C-alpha cells in the first residue's frame, strides 16, 4: 500500500516528522484522523493539501509504531508478505498480535494518545 511506501520513506527523514505525534493527536481530537482503509486507497493527486499532509504524517507514524513496538524483524516479514501478494489484513495478522486491521488501528491510536 502507498502508506507503507511513503511512510517508510518518511521514516528515513525522521527529523522532518518530529511533530507527527502532536499533529496526529490533534487530528484524532478533531475527528480528522484517517482510518487505515482510507490511507491505503487515498489518491494523492486529487486530495487537498491538508489531507495530503495528514496522509504523510499518519504514514510515517504507522511505520514508526510498527517498528518501535514490534521490531525490525516483524516489519521485514510484514513487508515480505505484502511483496508476496498477501493482502494487507493477512500480512498484519501473520506478523503482529492483531486479528484484523481495526485492532491494529485501535492500538496505533492508543499509542498516539499516550
N, C-alpha and C positions, 0 to 999 in steps of 0.2 A: 504493500500500500504506500501511497505517496507520503503519508505522515511519517512512515518509518524511514524512507529515503531522506526526506528533508530534515526530520528530527535528528538523525544520526549526523548529517552534515552540520546542523546547528550545534550539536553536542561537541563537535570538534572546535567550535568557536565559543566555548563556554562564557568567556568574559562578555560577549555581546548579549548574552541572555541572562545576565546576573539578576535582573529584575523579574524574571519569569514567575517566581512564587508570588510576588506582590500583585502582578498583573492578573494572574490566574485566580488568586483569592478574590480579587475584585470582580472578575468575570463570573465566578460562582455566586457571589453575593448578589450581583445584578441580574442573574439568570441568563447570562450570555455565554456561559461555558458550553462548548460544542460537544455533543456525545461522540463517542469513538466512530460510530457508523457515519456521522456527518464528516468527521475528519478523513475517513477512508475514501469518501466519494466527492469531496469538495473540488469544484472546478476553479482553480486559482486564477484562471484567465478572465473569468466573468464575475468573480467575487469582489466586493468592495474592499477598500484598503484596510478598514478596521477588522474585517473578517479575515483577511489575509494575514495581518499582523498577529491576530489571535491564533490562527492556524499554526504559525511558526512557533509561537510561544508554547502552545499546547503540544506540538510535535516534539519540540526539544524536551519539555517537561516529562512527557511519557517515556521517551527513551532514557532520560536520566533516572526516572523512577525504576524502570525495569533493570537498569544496570546497577544502581545503588542498592536496591532492596533484594535482588535475586542473583546478582553477579554476572560476570562476563560469560562464563560457560553456558548458562541458561540462555543468555541473549544470543550467543552464537548458534546454539541449537535451534532457537526460535527462528532466526534468520534462515538457517538451512532448511527448516521445514517449509517456510514460505517459498524459498527458491525451488524446492522440490514439489511445488504445486499443491501443498496442503492449504486449505482455506484458513483464514485468519483465526477463527474460533478454534479450529483443530490445533493449529500451531500454538495458540495460547494454552489450551488445556494440556497439551503434551509437555510443556516446558515450565509452566507456572502453576501455583496452587489455586487455580480458579476453574470453576466448572463451565464458565461462559464469559462472554465479553462484558456483560453487565457487572459481574463480580470484579473483574479487572478494573472497570471504570469506577466502581464504588470505592475500591481500595486505593486507587490513584487519587481520587478526590479527598478521601480521608487523609492521605499522606500530605496533600497540599494544604489542608486546613489545620494541620498540627504543627 
